Amino acid sequence: MYLLSKYQDNPWMGFNEIRKKYGDVVSLKMGQCKAVLVSSAEAMREVLLLKGDVFCDRPSFHRYGLIFGRDKHNSLALCDWSDLQKTRRSMAQSGVIPKYGSKCYKDLSKCIENEVNLMVKQTIDCKETTILTKQHILILCAKIFIKPPNGCKKFLDAVHNYDYIFHDINQCYAIDFIPYLSVLGLHKSYFDFVEDSATSLRNYVEKELVGQRLEATVDRLENEGIDAKEGRDDFLELMLEHYVRNPSSMSWSECMYEIGDLVGGHSAVGNLLMRLIGFVALNPNVQNQLYIEAKNALKRLPNDEGIINLEHRPVMPLTEASILETLRLTSSPIVPHVNKVDATLQDYDIEKGTMILFNTYYLNMSAEYWSDPQQFKPSRFVSSSGSVSHISKPDHFFPFSSGRRACLGYKMVQTITFTAIANLVLNFEISALNDEQRSEMSRQLAPKGCLALDLSDKCFKVSLSPRPEK
Ligand code: HEM
């Protein structure tokens, strides 16, 4: 903790110093927490894949408990491994990671396409330059996950609240590692605020979003037959149908926590998309290449709406690569794992209950692995054979982790971000509002090993100017 205190803005730089001095597997004492810092891809694979059945629990931070009804096991991402988690993951999988070409995949693609199209049309209708904020992007993503019911104000508050909680979970505080600091009472009002925000959000999601929709879904499936409805309005409808069709051993409260967690995934997508928009605004040459790629793709595979959709993905590798490059520069950390029993890692003994910290920041940002690592260069992920270009990812790049606790939302991230950025650059020139905003954007987008941007009122904004022709 003492070593890291010099790097408050980016603790991963401190961890890099530790790696440089002591090697790829380093035992640390962080407050009351025993931890191991892992910085090589090989050691990470040992934890995540080879010994994934042992290193599969999560740390227990008081703050996490407060967000999830005083029990971290209510959280999909922060619970220890259990049979319940296995059930929850398999329930979530088919909704959140639909198979390419399946009905679920097509429905999801359509939801995304409709919302992005609506946003683009509404912005074009304004004719003049529009200011795009993080709040706009969060709302776009939220509407793909859940169609707002009546009472828009409450929905907007929920979007804000989700982002607040997401931002908080992404932070790392001394009190997480030194819980007795809370005895001093200094954090009480902050803890109360976090808990109240999470509780009111959960009540709103349960009563006003999911509850009513669940009844309607049960009625509809009973009366119409399972496949009668063409298309789905949002991701929530897909999830609810999936739960109704596949009753499991989960309780109602467990289902509610799971759906609430997955719906909250929109904040992660929104923050990543806003980062990508920022990088595109700061790099006009890349933006121009993305525009040309989108224009050519639409010429090759035209449609009535003039919109880029997931069918264009195979012919738009640079757009796909711009998402990977944003993930690399973001370096969102892998959630720490904890070993259930005594274990070994790279021949070191690791005592049961040790927190494993994954230094993917080093793998993503080191000059040993990438040329100009600080620069936004999507082309680094594109390879060509003859006239065909395709995505190529090095083995040491795994932004969604792998193994039994790997991210469940990667497909939602890829599909929403792809459709949104492709249609934005096709229709608008994206730029910084002015020089002051440009340097603020560079500051906020500087790699810090954290996905959450500042909350909407403090986050940078960009301007969208309609392109004269597509
Ligand atoms: C930019 C966006 C995202 C990034 C970079 C990201 C990355 C990650 C990473 C690195 C993990 C930890 C894996 C591990 O511990 O081994 C994770 C876990 C998880 N992610 Fe994501 N994620 C993103 C978006 C999403 C979205 C949109 C959803 C839901 C729709 C989601 C759902 C989850 C869940 C449920 C887990 C916990 C899985 C478990 O512990 O069993 N993620 N994510």
Residues whose N, C-alpha, C, O or C-beta is under 5 A from the ligand:
A	BS01	HEM	L76 A77 L262 G265 H266 A268 V269 L272 S332 P333 I334 V335 P399 F400 S401 S402 R404 R405 A406 C407 L408 G409 M412 V413
